[in-house]
Amino acid sequence: MVMPGETILRGFPTICPDCKVKLIMNVYYSPAGYYVGTYCNCGPYSRESSYYPTEGLARAALQN
């Protein structure tokens, strides 16, 4: 369950408080699978979705 303020879609800041980069959602990969999230100069910032087995499924989720 996602709590309020835990993701950008639920109110988490859209600018990294450390490196001041504006965060833009994109598709990323981890050993757990593909996911929609954000990255900044500090590294991974947020995961906005669950994990998907393919990049195509994650891109479809990003567009929706």
Secondary structure as UniProt FT lines:
FT   TURN            4..5
FT   HELIX           8..10
FT   TURN            17..19
FT   STRAND          26..30
FT   TURN            31..32
FT   STRAND          33..40
FT   TURN            41..42
FT   STRAND          43..47
FT   HELIX           55..63
//
